[in-house]
Amino acid sequence: MNDNRQYSPATQRNREPILEVLLRILPPQGNILEVSSGTGEHAIFFAPALSLRHWIPSDPNPIAGESIEAWRNDSPSDNLHSPLNINAEDSIWEVEKQAIKIDAIVNINMIHIAPWSACLGLMAGAKRILSTGGILYLYGPYKQGGKHTAPSNLSFDESLQSQNPQWGVRNLEDVIKVAEQEGLKLQEIVSMPANNLSVIFQKQKL
């Protein structure tokens, strides 16, 4: 039997610190949409620990979709859904087409490995689908005040831009500005291992 599971070493390193934050900031129940789920390793780790919530993974990459489903079959959880095909840049997401109510969005390690338009699309999508009080959680490396917070982040940024000039570690202030323009208010910034940040926004009443 073919094994479609993909592996990301970073997942093993960051999943427990991320889960610690998610347990604190996510609503106690409801639907959690993970945008850009990648391999699916986060989904199978988080879902069992977040009982009473439904974890909905998504990714536009068909290889990622196959990996998510393979991991889901390998480590089933009653509250872990099949992956949806969602591209953050799209003007309408699959959850909107299916009229699925979303109470929080989780986005891990995407906006630096994607064009800036993906960040803009993510914020626009959060504005459209989150109810007032809904949570948007971001995780990844950021520049602050236009400067890298560690030499390793500078090296990572240079590596990303060498692969695709549209990629790169984003300036945190720019991300916050775009979020606020979409009615998403910064709630908290949490320092994480390996010079990453958890950045939490809440949808405001329009």
N, C-alpha and C positions, 0 to 999 in steps of 0.2 A: 504494500500500500504506500502511495506517495505521501510524504509528510510535508505539508505546505507551511508548517510553522517557521516563522522568521524569528531571529534573535537580535536583541539590542543590549549590549553589555551595560549601557547607562541605566536601563530599567532596574537591574538588580541593585544598583547603587542608590538610586533615588526614590524607589517606590515606598519604602517605609517612612522616610521623612515627609513625603508628599501626603501619604495617607494620614499621617498625624494631623496635618493641617486640614485636610478634607473632612475628617471626622469632627473637627471643631467648627468649620465654617459652612458646611453644606446644610440645607434644610433637613429635618429629621426624616422626611419621607418625600416621595415624588419622583419625577423623571429627571435623570442626570444625563445630559448629552455630552459625550466626549467627541470633540472635533479634532480630527487628525489623530486617530488612534494608533497609527503605525503598525507595529507588529501584533498588537493585541495583548501584550504581556501585562501592561498596566491594568487593562480591563479585567483580566482573570484574577488579578491580585486584589483589586479594589472591590469588585462586586460582592464577594462573600463577606467582606468586612463592613459593607454598607447596606446591610439588610434593612428592609422596609423601603429602600430606594430602588428604583429600576435604573440600571446602567445601560445606556444605549451608545455603543461605539459607532464610529463612522470614519470613513477615509475614501478619497476619490481614486486612490491607486488600487487597481484590481488585485495586484499581488498582495498588498496589505489586507484587502478584504478577505482573500483566501487564507491568509495567515491568522487573522482574527477569528475566522470561523473554525480553523483547525485547532487553535488554542481553546476556543469555546467547547469544542467537542472533546478535547483532551481533559479539560478542567471545567466541567459544566457547573453552572450555578443558576438557580431558579430565577434570579433577578437580573441575569445577564442576557441581553437581547442580541439577535443577529445584527451584523453591521449594516449600516446604511451608507449609501454613496452620497457623500456631501462634500462639495468643494466650497470652502469658506468664501470664495470670491463670487459665487453664484448669487443672483438676486432673490432667488427662492430656494429654500432648502427642503430636503425630502420630508423633514418633520412637519413643515408647513403644508406640503401637499397632502400628507396623511392626517393632518389636524391633530398632531400629538402635542399635548401640553408639556412644555419644558420648564422645569423649576430652577435649573442651574446648568451652566455650561462649563466644562473643564477642557483646557487646551494646554497641552504639555509639549514643549520643545518644537513649536511650529513656526512662530513668526520670524525667527532668524534663519530658518531653512526654507524660506519661501519669499516671493516678492513682497514688497511693502503693501501691494494691493490685497494680499491675503489678510494682513492685519486690518486694513480698512474694511474688508468684507466681513471679517469676524465681528468687528464692533457693530457694523450695520445689522448683521444677523442677530446679534444679542439684543439690539434695540427692538427688532421686529418680534422676536419669539419669546423673550422673557417677560413675565408679568412684573408689575411693580414689586420691588423687594427681591427679585431674582438675582442670583449670584453668577458672576463670571470670574473664573479662576484661571490665572495664567502662571506658567512655570517656565523658567529658562534663564539664560544669562542676559544681562543688560548693561549698557553704558549708563553712567549717571553724570549729569553735567557735561555730557559730551566726551567723557573719558572712561576708559576701561577700568574696571574695579580690581583687576588682577592681570599679571603678565600672561597667564594661561588663557584668559578670555581674549586678549589681543591676538595671540597665536591662532586661537580658534576662529576669530573673526577673519583673519587673513586667509586661513584655509578655506573658509566658506566662500569668500569673495573670489578666490582663485578658481573655485568650482563653478560659480555662477555670480557675476557681478551684481545681480539683483538680490542676492542673499546677504546676510550679515547681522551681527549683533546690533540690536536697535537701542536707540536712546530712550531710556525709561520715560523721560519727560514728554517725548513725542507720543509715546503710546498712551500715556495718561491723558494728554490733550485730545487725542482722537476719541478716546473712550468718553470723555466728558462731553464732547460735541454730540455724542450719540445717547446722552442721558444716563451714562454709567459713571457713578461716583466712586472714586477711590476710597476704599475702606481700610486697607492694611497692606503693608509690605513686610514680608517675613524673609529674613536671611536664611538661606539653605546651604547645605554642603556643596563643595566644589564651586563656590562663587556664583551660585544661582540664586534666584529670588522667586518667592511666591508673591503674586500681585493679585489682590482681591478687589473686585468692583461689585457694586450693587446697583441694580436698575432703579432709577428714580421715577417718581410719578411725573408723567408728561403734562 
